[in-house]
Amino acid sequence: MIILIDARTLGEKPSGIGIYLYHFVIELNKRPDITLALLTDVDRSEEFMRIREEGIPICIYGKPVKNSIGVYSYFRFVQKQIRFRRPDIFWEVNNLLPVRIRNRHGKIAVTIHDLFPISDPDCFPNYYVPYYKYGIKKTVRQTDLILYDTETAKKSVECYEERAAKRPNLVSYIIIDHMPKLTVSDQGYFLYIGNLERRKGTDLLLKAYMQYRSLGGTLSLHLGGSVREEEIGKLIDECVSRCKQIVRLGYLSDEYKWMEYAGCSAFVFPSRAEGFGMPAVEALFYRKPLILSRLDVFEEIVGSEIPFVALHEDEELTIKELADQMLFMEQSLSDRRQGNGGEAKCFLPDDEYCEKVTERYAGTRLTGRLAAFFHGK
């Protein structure tokens, strides 16, 4: 079976969707029944360097696709490659096929991760909302197979677009079993890793952290990821100028990301909307406590015992609750280190809990299910 994949989410500094694809590419390439070829706008990431080492062919468009208008031209390139390579499956992993794509030699598969521009329009530019509404309907009409990375995404898409339920589909979680075993320690900081933007709750985290410090909290805050919005960048600058315990890490390579996980006290992820939430599972791989916003998808992927912070309509209430949870977490970690008795103020996951969660995302099992789905089994 030949699978042609649109891999432009891996082009530069890949975030969640790109990493989702990367690990499936590496695992699928190990299978003798599958031959891969990748399409991309550019190939500047470390992940593409590793993919080349695996001998997987890559066809490059040649210039970065930065906006919705550029996508239309890029998909003309994609259509030409489909005609030339005649794949059994063309796989689009980035939510939308905004133009008509034909694969006369096989099927079209699309991974739909979320409906955030529809469900949470305040987190997106005004122009993108109608573009996405148009694109998701066009995508569902023309795709043969739909992949979702969570049950939460599947339910939301099928509720919004009834035709999606009539397509063959598979919930295929993200692979998270690639992380190296490192010495785990508590070096006295909360950690956040992800894009720094409003949708991810970066503003909630910063405001809550400042409040946590005013309540007597002592742990530092490490922020890993790229700033995606000007207002968030300004807020980070303001908070750093007032509090030197906020450490900006920038975009992290895998090596440094893993080290940050292994050394943190706890991982904080107050996202307003999340397609999967891979960093939460990655933190559990290193046995780290979590503080998460109360989203259905977080309960699906890590369970219901984790400390959740409600996303109130009055965001000051959310900020206060998050600050309190951070303070409770510091106290619980201190009590555990000192061996104090009594009930912990925050749930601290043990080895059994972490292994139960993380084993669901093993690459061999998930890739086998995906390959069977592509084969029509």
C-alpha positions as a Markdown table, in Angstrom:
| # | Residue | x | y | z |
|---|---|---|---|---|
| 1 | Met | 0.0 | 0.0 | 0.0 |
| 2 | Ile | 1.3 | 3.5 | -1.0 |
| 3 | Ile | 0.4 | 6.3 | 1.4 |
| 4 | Leu | 1.0 | 9.9 | 0.3 |
| 5 | Ile | 1.0 | 12.3 | 3.2 |
| 6 | Asp | 0.7 | 16.1 | 3.4 |
| 7 | Ala | 3.4 | 16.7 | 6.0 |
| 8 | Arg | 3.7 | 20.5 | 5.9 |
| 9 | Thr | 2.9 | 20.7 | 9.7 |
| 10 | Leu | 6.4 | 19.3 | 10.1 |
| 11 | Gly | 8.0 | 22.0 | 8.0 |
| 12 | Glu | 9.3 | 24.3 | 10.7 |
| 13 | Lys | 9.2 | 24.1 | 14.5 |
| 14 | Pro | 6.3 | 21.5 | 14.6 |
| 15 | Ser | 3.7 | 21.7 | 17.4 |
| 16 | Gly | 1.1 | 19.2 | 18.3 |
| 17 | Ile | -0.3 | 18.2 | 14.9 |
| 18 | Gly | 3.2 | 17.9 | 13.4 |
| 19 | Ile | 4.5 | 15.7 | 16.2 |
| 20 | Tyr | 1.3 | 13.6 | 16.0 |
| 21 | Leu | 2.2 | 12.9 | 12.3 |
| 22 | Tyr | 5.9 | 12.5 | 12.9 |
| 23 | His | 5.6 | 9.5 | 15.2 |
| 24 | Phe | 3.1 | 7.8 | 12.9 |
| 25 | Val | 5.4 | 8.3 | 10.0 |
| 26 | Ile | 8.3 | 6.7 | 11.8 |
| 27 | Glu | 6.2 | 3.7 | 12.9 |
| 28 | Leu | 4.4 | 3.2 | 9.6 |
| 29 | Asn | 7.7 | 3.2 | 7.8 |
| 30 | Lys | 8.7 | 0.1 | 9.8 |
| 31 | Arg | 5.9 | -2.0 | 8.2 |
| 32 | Pro | 6.6 | -4.0 | 5.1 |
| 33 | Asp | 3.1 | -3.7 | 3.8 |
| 34 | Ile | 3.3 | 0.2 | 3.6 |
| 35 | Thr | 5.3 | 2.5 | 1.4 |
| 36 | Leu | 5.3 | 6.2 | 2.4 |
| 37 | Ala | 5.9 | 9.4 | 0.5 |
| 38 | Leu | 5.7 | 12.9 | 2.0 |
| 39 | Leu | 4.7 | 16.3 | 0.7 |
| 40 | Thr | 5.6 | 19.6 | 2.4 |
| 41 | Asp | 6.0 | 23.3 | 1.8 |
| 42 | Val | 9.5 | 23.4 | 3.4 |
| 43 | Asp | 11.7 | 20.8 | 5.3 |
| 44 | Arg | 13.6 | 22.9 | 7.9 |
| 45 | Ser | 12.8 | 20.9 | 11.0 |
| 46 | Glu | 14.9 | 18.4 | 12.9 |
| 47 | Glu | 12.1 | 15.9 | 12.4 |
| 48 | Phe | 12.5 | 16.1 | 8.6 |
| 49 | Met | 16.2 | 15.5 | 9.0 |
| 50 | Arg | 15.4 | 12.2 | 10.8 |
| 51 | Ile | 12.8 | 11.3 | 8.2 |
| 52 | Arg | 15.4 | 11.7 | 5.5 |
| 53 | Glu | 17.7 | 9.4 | 7.4 |
| 54 | Glu | 14.9 | 6.8 | 7.3 |
| 55 | Gly | 15.0 | 7.0 | 3.5 |
| 56 | Ile | 11.4 | 8.2 | 3.1 |
| 57 | Pro | 10.9 | 10.3 | -0.1 |
| 58 | Ile | 10.0 | 13.9 | 0.4 |
| 59 | Cys | 8.6 | 16.2 | -2.3 |
| 60 | Ile | 9.0 | 19.9 | -1.5 |
| 61 | Tyr | 6.7 | 22.8 | -2.7 |
| 62 | Gly | 9.6 | 25.2 | -2.1 |
| 63 | Lys | 8.1 | 28.2 | -0.1 |
| 64 | Pro | 6.4 | 28.4 | 3.3 |
| 65 | Val | 2.6 | 28.3 | 3.3 |
| 66 | Lys | 1.8 | 31.0 | 5.9 |
| 67 | Asn | -1.9 | 31.9 | 5.3 |
| 68 | Ser | -5.2 | 30.6 | 4.0 |
| 69 | Ile | -4.6 | 32.1 | 0.5 |
| 70 | Gly | -1.3 | 30.3 | 0.2 |
| 71 | Val | -3.0 | 27.0 | 1.0 |
| 72 | Tyr | -4.9 | 27.1 | -2.3 |
| 73 | Ser | -1.8 | 27.3 | -4.4 |
| 74 | Tyr | -0.1 | 24.6 | -2.2 |
| 75 | Phe | -3.0 | 22.2 | -2.9 |
| 76 | Arg | -2.6 | 22.6 | -6.6 |
| 77 | Phe | 0.9 | 21.2 | -6.0 |
| 78 | Val | -0.6 | 18.4 | -3.9 |
| 79 | Gln | -3.1 | 17.5 | -6.6 |
| 80 | Lys | -0.3 | 17.2 | -9.2 |
| 81 | Gln | 1.7 | 14.9 | -6.8 |
| 82 | Ile | -1.4 | 12.7 | -6.3 |
| 83 | Arg | -1.8 | 12.2 | -10.1 |
| 84 | Phe | 1.9 | 11.5 | -10.4 |
| 85 | Arg | 2.4 | 9.1 | -7.5 |
| 86 | Arg | -1.0 | 7.3 | -7.6 |
| 87 | Pro | -1.3 | 6.5 | -3.9 |
| 88 | Asp | -3.7 | 4.0 | -2.4 |
| 89 | Ile | -4.3 | 6.6 | 0.4 |
| 90 | Phe | -3.7 | 10.3 | 0.3 |
| 91 | Trp | -3.7 | 11.4 | 4.0 |
| 92 | Glu | -4.3 | 15.1 | 5.0 |
| 93 | Val | -3.5 | 15.4 | 8.7 |
| 94 | Asn | -4.3 | 19.1 | 9.2 |
| 95 | Asn | -8.1 | 19.2 | 9.6 |
| 96 | Leu | -9.1 | 20.7 | 6.2 |
| 97 | Leu | -9.2 | 20.1 | 2.5 |
| 98 | Pro | -10.4 | 23.5 | 1.5 |
| 99 | Val | -10.3 | 22.8 | -2.3 |
| 100 | Arg | -11.5 | 19.8 | -4.3 |
| 101 | Ile | -8.9 | 17.0 | -4.3 |
| 102 | Arg | -9.3 | 13.8 | -6.3 |
| 103 | Asn | -7.5 | 10.6 | -5.9 |
| 104 | Arg | -8.6 | 8.4 | -8.8 |
| 105 | His | -6.3 | 5.6 | -7.8 |
| 106 | Gly | -7.4 | 5.2 | -4.1 |
| 107 | Lys | -8.9 | 7.0 | -1.2 |
| 108 | Ile | -8.6 | 10.3 | 0.7 |
| 109 | Ala | -8.2 | 10.3 | 4.5 |
| 110 | Val | -8.3 | 13.3 | 6.7 |
| 111 | Thr | -7.5 | 13.7 | 10.4 |
| 112 | Ile | -9.9 | 16.2 | 12.0 |
| 113 | His | -8.4 | 17.3 | 15.4 |
| 114 | Asp | -11.0 | 19.8 | 16.5 |
| 115 | Leu | -13.6 | 22.5 | 15.7 |
| 116 | Phe | -12.1 | 25.3 | 17.7 |
| 117 | Pro | -12.6 | 28.1 | 15.1 |
| 118 | Ile | -16.3 | 27.2 | 15.4 |
| 119 | Ser | -16.6 | 26.3 | 19.1 |
| 120 | Asp | -14.1 | 29.0 | 20.3 |
| 121 | Pro | -14.0 | 31.7 | 17.7 |
| 122 | Asp | -12.7 | 34.4 | 20.1 |
| 123 | Cys | -9.3 | 32.6 | 20.0 |
| 124 | Phe | -8.9 | 33.0 | 16.2 |
| 125 | Pro | -8.7 | 35.9 | 13.6 |
| 126 | Asn | -12.0 | 37.0 | 12.3 |
| 127 | Tyr | -11.3 | 35.9 | 8.7 |
| 128 | Tyr | -10.4 | 32.4 | 9.8 |
| 129 | Val | -13.8 | 31.5 | 11.2 |
| 130 | Pro | -15.8 | 31.6 | 8.0 |
| 131 | Tyr | -12.9 | 30.0 | 6.2 |
| 132 | Tyr | -12.9 | 27.1 | 8.6 |
| 133 | Lys | -16.7 | 26.7 | 8.5 |
| 134 | Tyr | -16.5 | 26.5 | 4.7 |
| 135 | Gly | -13.5 | 24.2 | 4.8 |
| 136 | Ile | -14.8 | 21.6 | 7.3 |
| 137 | Lys | -18.0 | 21.1 | 5.3 |
| 138 | Lys | -16.0 | 20.8 | 2.0 |
| 139 | Thr | -13.6 | 18.4 | 3.7 |
| 140 | Val | -16.3 | 16.0 | 5.1 |
| 141 | Arg | -18.1 | 16.0 | 1.7 |
| 142 | Gln | -15.0 | 14.8 | -0.2 |
| 143 | Thr | -13.1 | 12.6 | 2.2 |
| 144 | Asp | -13.5 | 8.8 | 2.2 |
| 145 | Leu | -12.0 | 8.1 | 5.6 |
| 146 | Ile | -11.9 | 10.3 | 8.8 |
| 147 | Leu | -9.4 | 10.0 | 11.6 |
| 148 | Tyr | -9.9 | 11.6 | 15.0 |
| 149 | Asp | -7.3 | 11.8 | 17.8 |
| 150 | Thr | -9.9 | 11.7 | 20.6 |
| 151 | Glu | -13.4 | 10.6 | 21.2 |
| 152 | Thr | -14.1 | 14.2 | 22.2 |
| 153 | Ala | -13.2 | 15.4 | 18.7 |
| 154 | Lys | -15.3 | 12.7 | 17.0 |
| 155 | Lys | -18.4 | 13.7 | 19.0 |
| 156 | Ser | -18.0 | 17.4 | 18.3 |
| 157 | Val | -17.5 | 16.9 | 14.6 |
| 158 | Glu | -20.3 | 14.5 | 14.1 |
| 159 | Cys | -22.6 | 16.8 | 16.1 |
| 160 | Tyr | -21.7 | 19.8 | 13.9 |
| 161 | Glu | -21.6 | 17.9 | 10.5 |
| 162 | Glu | -24.0 | 14.9 | 10.3 |
| 163 | Arg | -22.3 | 13.5 | 7.2 |
| 164 | Ala | -19.2 | 12.9 | 9.2 |
| 165 | Ala | -20.9 | 10.0 | 11.0 |
| 166 | Lys | -21.5 | 8.3 | 7.7 |
| 167 | Arg | -17.9 | 8.1 | 6.8 |
| 168 | Pro | -15.7 | 5.2 | 7.9 |
| 169 | Asn | -13.7 | 6.5 | 10.9 |
| 170 | Leu | -11.2 | 5.7 | 13.5 |
| 171 | Val | -10.2 | 7.3 | 16.8 |
| 172 | Ser | -6.4 | 7.1 | 16.7 |
| 173 | Tyr | -4.7 | 8.6 | 19.8 |
| 174 | Ile | -1.3 | 10.2 | 19.6 |
| 175 | Ile | 1.8 | 8.1 | 20.0 |
| 176 | Ile | 3.6 | 9.0 | 23.2 |
| 177 | Asp | 6.1 | 6.2 | 24.0 |
| 178 | His | 9.2 | 7.7 | 22.4 |
| 179 | Met | 10.5 | 9.6 | 25.4 |
| 180 | Pro | 13.8 | 8.6 | 27.0 |
| 181 | Lys | 14.2 | 7.5 | 30.6 |
| 182 | Leu | 15.9 | 10.3 | 32.5 |
| 183 | Thr | 16.7 | 10.9 | 36.1 |
| 184 | Val | 13.6 | 12.5 | 37.6 |
| 185 | Ser | 14.0 | 15.3 | 40.2 |
| 186 | Asp | 12.1 | 18.2 | 41.6 |
| 187 | Gln | 14.1 | 21.4 | 40.8 |
| 188 | Gly | 11.5 | 23.8 | 42.1 |
| 189 | Tyr | 9.5 | 25.1 | 39.1 |
| 190 | Phe | 6.1 | 24.8 | 37.4 |
| 191 | Leu | 6.4 | 24.0 | 33.7 |
| 192 | Tyr | 4.3 | 24.9 | 30.8 |
| 193 | Ile | 5.1 | 23.6 | 27.2 |
| 194 | Gly | 3.0 | 24.6 | 24.2 |
| 195 | Asn | 2.3 | 27.5 | 22.0 |
| 196 | Leu | 2.0 | 30.7 | 23.9 |
| 197 | Glu | -1.4 | 32.1 | 23.0 |
| 198 | Arg | -4.8 | 32.9 | 24.4 |
| 199 | Arg | -6.4 | 29.6 | 23.3 |
| 200 | Lys | -3.8 | 27.7 | 25.4 |
| 201 | Gly | -4.6 | 29.8 | 28.4 |
| 202 | Thr | -1.1 | 31.5 | 28.6 |
| 203 | Asp | -2.7 | 34.7 | 29.9 |
| 204 | Leu | -4.6 | 32.8 | 32.6 |
| 205 | Leu | -1.4 | 31.0 | 33.6 |
| 206 | Leu | 0.7 | 34.2 | 33.9 |
| 207 | Lys | -2.0 | 36.1 | 35.8 |
| 208 | Ala | -2.5 | 33.2 | 38.2 |
| 209 | Tyr | 1.2 | 32.7 | 38.7 |
| 210 | Met | 1.5 | 36.4 | 39.7 |
| 211 | Gln | -1.3 | 35.9 | 42.2 |
| 212 | Tyr | 0.2 | 32.6 | 43.4 |
| 213 | Arg | 3.5 | 34.5 | 44.2 |
| 214 | Ser | 1.5 | 37.2 | 46.1 |
| 215 | Leu | 0.0 | 34.4 | 48.2 |
| 216 | Gly | 3.4 | 33.2 | 49.3 |
| 217 | Gly | 4.2 | 30.7 | 46.5 |
| 218 | Thr | 7.9 | 30.1 | 45.9 |
| 219 | Leu | 8.2 | 27.9 | 42.9 |
| 220 | Ser | 9.4 | 29.4 | 39.6 |
| 221 | Leu | 7.6 | 29.2 | 36.3 |
| 222 | His | 9.2 | 27.9 | 33.1 |
| 223 | Leu | 7.5 | 28.7 | 29.8 |
| 224 | Gly | 8.4 | 26.6 | 26.8 |
| 225 | Gly | 7.1 | 27.3 | 23.3 |
| 226 | Ser | 6.7 | 30.0 | 20.7 |
| 227 | Val | 4.8 | 33.2 | 21.2 |
| 228 | Arg | 1.9 | 33.2 | 18.7 |
| 229 | Glu | 0.2 | 36.5 | 19.6 |
| 230 | Glu | 1.4 | 40.0 | 20.1 |
| 231 | Glu | -0.7 | 40.6 | 23.1 |
| 232 | Ile | 0.5 | 37.5 | 24.8 |
| 233 | Gly | 4.1 | 38.5 | 24.1 |
| 234 | Lys | 3.5 | 41.9 | 25.8 |
| 235 | Leu | 1.9 | 40.2 | 28.8 |
| 236 | Ile | 4.9 | 37.9 | 29.1 |
| 237 | Asp | 7.3 | 40.9 | 29.0 |
| 238 | Glu | 5.3 | 42.7 | 31.6 |
| 239 | Cys | 5.2 | 39.7 | 34.0 |
| 240 | Val | 8.9 | 38.9 | 33.5 |
| 241 | Ser | 9.8 | 42.6 | 34.3 |
| 242 | Arg | 7.9 | 42.3 | 37.6 |
| 243 | Cys | 8.9 | 38.7 | 38.5 |
| 244 | Lys | 12.3 | 37.3 | 37.7 |
| 245 | Gln | 11.2 | 33.8 | 38.6 |
| 246 | Ile | 9.4 | 33.5 | 35.2 |
| 247 | Val | 11.8 | 31.8 | 32.8 |
| 248 | Arg | 11.2 | 32.0 | 29.0 |
| 249 | Leu | 12.6 | 28.9 | 27.3 |
| 250 | Gly | 11.5 | 29.6 | 23.7 |
| 251 | Tyr | 10.8 | 26.7 | 21.3 |
| 252 | Leu | 12.4 | 23.6 | 22.8 |
| 253 | Ser | 14.2 | 20.8 | 21.0 |
| 254 | Asp | 13.1 | 17.3 | 22.1 |
| 255 | Glu | 16.3 | 16.9 | 24.2 |
| 256 | Tyr | 15.6 | 20.1 | 26.2 |
| 257 | Lys | 11.9 | 19.5 | 26.4 |
| 258 | Trp | 12.5 | 16.1 | 28.0 |
| 259 | Met | 14.9 | 17.6 | 30.5 |
| 260 | Glu | 12.4 | 20.2 | 31.5 |
| 261 | Tyr | 9.8 | 17.6 | 32.1 |
| 262 | Ala | 12.2 | 15.5 | 34.2 |
| 263 | Gly | 13.2 | 18.4 | 36.4 |
| 264 | Cys | 9.9 | 20.2 | 37.0 |
| 265 | Ser | 7.8 | 20.1 | 40.2 |
| 266 | Ala | 4.5 | 20.0 | 38.3 |
| 267 | Phe | 3.1 | 20.6 | 34.9 |
| 268 | Val | 0.4 | 23.4 | 34.5 |
| 269 | Phe | -1.8 | 23.4 | 31.4 |
| 270 | Pro | -4.8 | 25.8 | 31.7 |
| 271 | Ser | -5.9 | 25.6 | 28.0 |
| 272 | Arg | -9.2 | 27.1 | 27.0 |
| 273 | Ala | -9.6 | 24.6 | 24.1 |
| 274 | Glu | -7.5 | 21.5 | 23.4 |
| 275 | Gly | -7.5 | 19.0 | 20.6 |
| 276 | Phe | -5.5 | 16.4 | 22.5 |
| 277 | Gly | -3.2 | 17.8 | 25.1 |
| 278 | Met | -0.1 | 15.8 | 24.4 |
| 279 | Pro | 2.2 | 17.6 | 27.0 |
| 280 | Ala | -0.1 | 16.4 | 29.8 |
| 281 | Val | 0.6 | 12.8 | 28.9 |
| 282 | Glu | 4.3 | 13.5 | 28.4 |
| 283 | Ala | 4.5 | 14.9 | 31.9 |
| 284 | Leu | 2.9 | 11.8 | 33.3 |
| 285 | Phe | 5.6 | 9.7 | 31.5 |
| 286 | Tyr | 8.0 | 11.4 | 33.9 |
| 287 | Arg | 5.6 | 10.9 | 36.9 |
| 288 | Lys | 4.9 | 14.6 | 37.2 |
| 289 | Pro | 1.7 | 16.0 | 38.9 |
| 290 | Leu | -0.6 | 18.0 | 36.7 |
| 291 | Ile | -2.9 | 21.0 | 37.0 |
| 292 | Leu | -5.3 | 21.2 | 34.1 |
| 293 | Ser | -8.3 | 23.2 | 33.0 |
| 294 | Arg | -11.5 | 21.3 | 33.1 |
| 295 | Leu | -12.0 | 20.1 | 29.6 |
| 296 | Asp | -13.7 | 16.9 | 28.4 |
| 297 | Val | -10.6 | 16.0 | 26.4 |
| 298 | Phe | -8.3 | 16.1 | 29.4 |
| 299 | Glu | -10.6 | 13.8 | 31.4 |
| 300 | Glu | -10.6 | 11.5 | 28.4 |
| 301 | Ile | -6.8 | 11.2 | 28.0 |
| 302 | Val | -5.5 | 11.4 | 31.6 |
| 303 | Gly | -8.5 | 10.5 | 33.8 |
| 304 | Ser | -10.7 | 12.3 | 36.3 |
| 305 | Glu | -8.4 | 12.3 | 39.4 |
| 306 | Ile | -6.2 | 15.1 | 38.2 |
| 307 | Pro | -6.7 | 18.6 | 39.8 |
| 308 | Phe | -8.9 | 20.5 | 37.3 |
| 309 | Val | -9.5 | 24.2 | 37.2 |
| 310 | Ala | -12.9 | 25.3 | 36.0 |
| 311 | Leu | -13.1 | 27.8 | 33.1 |
| 312 | His | -15.5 | 30.3 | 34.6 |
| 313 | Glu | -17.3 | 33.0 | 32.5 |
| 314 | Asp | -15.7 | 35.4 | 34.9 |
| 315 | Glu | -12.1 | 34.8 | 34.2 |
| 316 | Glu | -11.0 | 36.3 | 37.5 |
| 317 | Leu | -12.5 | 33.3 | 39.2 |
| 318 | Thr | -10.6 | 31.0 | 37.0 |
| 319 | Ile | -7.3 | 32.9 | 37.7 |
| 320 | Lys | -8.0 | 32.7 | 41.5 |
| 321 | Glu | -8.8 | 29.0 | 41.4 |
| 322 | Leu | -5.7 | 28.3 | 39.3 |
| 323 | Ala | -3.5 | 30.3 | 41.7 |
| 324 | Asp | -4.9 | 28.4 | 44.7 |
| 325 | Gln | -4.3 | 25.1 | 43.0 |
| 326 | Met | -0.7 | 26.0 | 42.4 |
| 327 | Leu | -0.3 | 26.9 | 46.0 |
| 328 | Phe | -2.0 | 23.6 | 47.1 |
| 329 | Met | 0.3 | 21.7 | 44.8 |
| 330 | Glu | 3.4 | 23.3 | 46.3 |
| 331 | Gln | 2.2 | 22.4 | 49.8 |
| 332 | Ser | 1.4 | 18.8 | 48.8 |
| 333 | Leu | 4.8 | 18.3 | 47.2 |
| 334 | Ser | 6.4 | 19.8 | 50.3 |
| 335 | Asp | 4.4 | 17.4 | 52.6 |
| 336 | Arg | 5.4 | 14.4 | 50.4 |
| 337 | Arg | 9.1 | 15.3 | 50.6 |
| 338 | Gln | 8.9 | 15.6 | 54.4 |
| 339 | Gly | 6.9 | 12.5 | 54.8 |
| 340 | Asn | 4.1 | 14.4 | 56.6 |
| 341 | Gly | 0.8 | 12.5 | 57.2 |
| 342 | Gly | -2.6 | 13.8 | 56.4 |
| 343 | Glu | -4.6 | 14.2 | 53.2 |
| 344 | Ala | -2.7 | 15.9 | 50.3 |
| 345 | Lys | -4.3 | 19.0 | 49.0 |
| 346 | Cys | -3.6 | 17.9 | 45.4 |
| 347 | Phe | -3.7 | 14.5 | 43.8 |
| 348 | Leu | -0.1 | 13.3 | 43.2 |
| 349 | Pro | 0.0 | 10.5 | 40.7 |
| 350 | Asp | 1.9 | 7.3 | 41.6 |
| 351 | Asp | 3.7 | 5.0 | 39.2 |
| 352 | Glu | 0.7 | 2.7 | 38.7 |
| 353 | Tyr | -1.5 | 5.6 | 37.7 |
| 354 | Cys | 1.1 | 7.0 | 35.3 |
| 355 | Glu | 1.8 | 3.7 | 33.6 |
| 356 | Lys | -2.0 | 3.0 | 33.2 |
| 357 | Val | -2.4 | 6.3 | 31.4 |
| 358 | Thr | 0.7 | 6.3 | 29.2 |
| 359 | Glu | 0.5 | 2.6 | 28.0 |
| 360 | Arg | -2.6 | 3.6 | 26.0 |
| 361 | Tyr | -0.4 | 5.6 | 23.7 |
| 362 | Ala | 2.1 | 2.9 | 22.7 |
| 363 | Gly | 3.3 | 3.3 | 19.1 |
| 364 | Thr | 3.1 | -0.4 | 18.1 |
| 365 | Arg | -0.5 | -0.9 | 19.1 |
| 366 | Leu | -1.7 | 2.5 | 17.7 |
| 367 | Thr | 0.1 | 2.0 | 14.4 |
| 368 | Gly | -1.3 | -1.5 | 14.0 |
| 369 | Arg | -4.8 | -0.2 | 14.4 |
| 370 | Leu | -4.1 | 2.7 | 11.9 |
| 371 | Ala | -2.6 | 0.3 | 9.3 |
| 372 | Ala | -5.6 | -2.0 | 9.6 |
| 373 | Phe | -8.0 | 0.9 | 9.1 |
| 374 | Phe | -6.1 | 2.0 | 6.0 |
| 375 | His | -6.2 | -1.5 | 4.7 |
| 376 | Gly | -10.0 | -1.6 | 5.2 |
| 377 | Lys | -10.0 | -4.2 | 7.9 |
